[in-house]
Amino acid sequence: MLKLIQLEIRKNKLTGMLKGVAIAVLMILGFMLLLTYVDAEDGSGRGEFKTYADMFEGLYVIVKVTFVVFASVVLSKLVIDEYKNNTITLLFMYPISRKKLLGAKIIIVFLFILLSVFISDILISALLIGINSYTHAIPEQLDWAGIPGELLRMGMDAIFAAGIGLIPLYIGMRKKSVPATIVTAVLFVSVSSSDFGGFRMSNLVGISIFLSLVGVAIAYLSIRNIEQKDIA
């Protein structure tokens, strides 16, 4: 399976997407700095974030939304595009289990989201904390004792995001459409991450676990009967 994953990465030139990840990280950092240093609407003279907890909360949401949508592009490139162009037929002619081939593609997407979200959360958080240590836009002192808890939350968020990022696979496989896959991801994160009077679905651990399990279930069902399924 590891060799299949490596072959898929080389064949689809996915390492080239690292540039896109770097650009996304820089854009998120810029947006977070904008929110931190532009005066809030309440006229307090400070940005939107009054505490580190507020800053972390905002960062996690933005990173998750960005990379779930980004992952739908990777999912489209690795899976949906192959079905749309019928190149998957040639791929399935190889003397390798269809389940392993499709499984390798889905594992790549899962790991892409997980690592992108986790590393981005750590990197951007560290940069924001470092910048704030000089500017003091967020006046409170950072509670270093709470950092392990934040790292744990980053890890859990990354796992949840990785599962949720597989949900657009359902629409993509049914429609065999790249735009439908990406639009599904955009609509889904827009609804789940929207703030409804202080309530945000993605903030509830139970809902995040449920949605990530839905994504994993969709991936499993997509692979389970692939040996007998007509791909035409």
N, C-alpha and C positions, 0 to 999 in steps of 0.2 A: 504493500500500500504506500509506503514511504517513497519508493521509486516512482510509482505512478503520480504521486503528488509533485515530485520534482520534475517529472516529464511534462505535466500539465502547466506548471509554472514557466518552464522554458518555452514550451510550444506557444503559449499565449502571451509571452513576454510580460508577465505580470510584475517583474521587478521594475519595469518602467513606470508602474503606477506609484512607486514610492515617491516620485516627484510630485504627483498629485496629492499624496498624503501630506508631504512637507508643506505644500501650498495651503492645504486645508488647515493645518496646524497654525500656520502664520496668520491666516485670515481669522481663525477663532481667537488667537491671541490679540490681534488688533481689535476685534469686536469687544472682547472682554476689557481691554484697556479703555476703549471708548465708554463702556458702561461704568467703569470704575472712576474715570476722571471727568466726565462731562456732568455738569450740575444736574441733580435730580429735579423733578417737577415740584417738589415740596419747598424749593428755595433754600435748602439747607446749606448749599455751597459745596456739597459732596455729591459723589456719583450715586448710582443705584444701590451699591453694596455698602451697607453700614457695618457689617461684621464679616469675618472670614467664612462663617457658616453660609451666609447669603451668597458670597462669592463662589464657594464650592458648589452650592446648589445650582446656581446659574451655569457654571462651567459644565457640570455633569450633563445637564439637559442639552446644552448646545453641542457638546461632543457626541453624545449619543445620537441625536437627530442627524448630525452631519454624516456620521459614518454608517448609519443604517441606510441612508440614501445612497452614499458612496458604494456600499456593499451591493446594492441592487444593480449598479453598473457592472460590478465584477460578476455577479450572478448572471446577468444578461450575457456577458462576454463568454463565460465558461459553459453555460448550460442553454439558455434560451436561444441564443444566436445559433448554436449548433442544431437545435431542433428546427428553427425557422428556415435555415439554409439547407437543411437535410444532410449536413455533413456528419451528423451523429450516426447516420446509417453506415458510412464508411468506417467510423470509429468502432462501431459495434461488430464489424467484421473481423476485428483482431481476435486472436485466440486468448482473450482475457474476459473474465466475467463482466457482464454489463453492470452488475451491482457494484463491483469494485471500481469501474471506470466512473460511474456517476457518483459513487460515494467519495472518491478522491476529489472530485470537483466541489462537492458540497462541503467537505472538510476544509478545503482551501478557503472557501467563503467564510465559514464559521471562524477559522483561526484568524483570517484577515480582520474581521470585525473585532474579535476579542483583543488581539494585540494592538490594533489601531486605537481602540477606545482606551485601553489600560495605559499604554505608553503616552498617549496624548494627554490624558488626565494628569499623569505624574509630571510630565514635562511642562505643560502650561501652568499647572499649580505652582511648581517650583519657580518658574519665571515670574509669575504674579506676586508670589511671596517675596522674592528677591527685590523686585521693583518697589513693592510697598514698604520694604524695610528702609528705603531711602526717602520715599515721598510721603508716607504716612497718610495716604488717601483713606485707608481704612484705619481708624484710630486705635482700635483695640490691639492688645498684644496677642500674638499667636500662641495658642496653647499647644506646645510641642508634645505634651502627653497624649493629645488626641490624634496625633498623626497616624499611629498604627490603625486606629479605628477608621480614619479616612482612607488609608490604603486598602483596608478590607472592603470598604464600601466601593472603592474604585474597581476592585477585582470582581465584586458581585455585579456591579453595574455593567462591566465588560462582558460577563457571562450572560446576563440577561439580554444585552444588546445583540450578542452573537446569535442567540436563539430567535429573538424578534426579527433580526435581519433576514431570516429564512422564510418568513411568512409570505413575502411577495412571490416566492417560488410557485405557490399554488395558482395564482392568476397567470403567471408567466407560462407555466406548463400547459394550462388549459387553452390560453389564447395563442401560445407560441409567438408572443409579441414582446419586443424589447421595451417600447414605450409604455405598454400596459404594466410591465414589471416595475419600471421606475416610478410611474405615476402612482401605483399602488403603495410603494414605499413612502412617497412624499405625502400622500393623503393620510396614511396610517400614522406616521410620526407627527403630522400636523394636529391630528385629533388627540392622540395619546399624550402629547407634550403641551397642549394648549392650557392656559390658565383660566379656569372657570370660577371666578370669584375666590381665588386662593386655593382652589382644588385642582390638582393635576394628576391624571390617572397614573402617569409613569412614576410618580412619587410613592405610590403604594406598593410595598414589597410583594404582597399577595398577587396583585394584578401583573406586576413585572414577571413573577415566577410563572403565572398562568400563561401569559403571552409567549414567553420564551419556550415553554413546553409545547405550546401550539406550533411554534416554528419548527421545533425538533420533530414533532409528530408529522408535520407536513413533509419534511425532508425524508423521514423514515418511510412514509407511505409512497413517496415518489420513487424510492429505491426498491421497495419490497417486491413489486410485481413487474419490474422492468424487464426481466428475462422473457416473460410471456406477452408483454404489452406490444401492440402494434405501434411502431414509431412513425408510420407514414402519416 
